[in-house]
Amino acid sequence: MTPEQLTAIKAYIDATPELSAQPLNSDGAFAIAAELNKTAVPDYIVWRTSVMQDEVTAQSGFTWTLVDGLTGGSARIWEWLFDNASRAIDASKVNVRQGIADVWSGTAQKLAVQSAVLAVCKRKATVCEKVLATGTGTTQTPATMGFEGSISYSDVTDARAL
C-alpha cells in the first residue's frame, strides 16, 4: 500500500470506535483487517478491473444473435475490448465503458445487452476498498477503486504506526 493509502486507512480506523479500540498488537491488527475485508454495509458498488469474456457472454442477458449483426467499427470494438492475454476488460476505465456503450446502442435489444454487460462489470466493495475508492458507489454510478483486494494485518500495523 502507498503511504497515502495507509494514511487513509489510519484515519478510518481512528474514526471508527470499534476499530480504534482494538489493542495495538498483532491480535488487534488481525481483528481490524478482518473487519476491513468484510463487504461494506450498506452496499458500495465499484467497477470491476477484470471481467472475463466468458462471464459477459455466459449470462442470460447476452444475446448472441446480436453479435452477428455487429458491423464495421462496432464489431471491431467488441473484438478489441477482449483482445488481450487475459481475454478480460477493465471496466474501471472510462474508455472501456464508452466502447461498450458504442457497440451496444441504438435498438432496444442492443441497449438491453449493454445493460447486461455493464451489470457484470460491477461488484460490491469491501470496507477497505470503499475507504480507498473514488466516486459515488451506487449501482447507477459505481466508484473506481484505488486499491483492490484484501488488506493484511501487516498493512493495518503499518497504518496504525503512522
Secondary structure, 3 states (H helix, E strand, C coil): CCHHHHHHHHHHHHHCHHHHCCCCCHHHHHHHHHHHCCECCCCCEEECCCEEHHHHHHCCCCCHHHHHCCCHHHHHHHHHHCCCCCCEECCCCHHHHHHHHHHCCCCHHHHHHHHHHHHHCEEECEHHHHHCCECCCCCCCCEECCCCCCCCHHHHHHHHCC
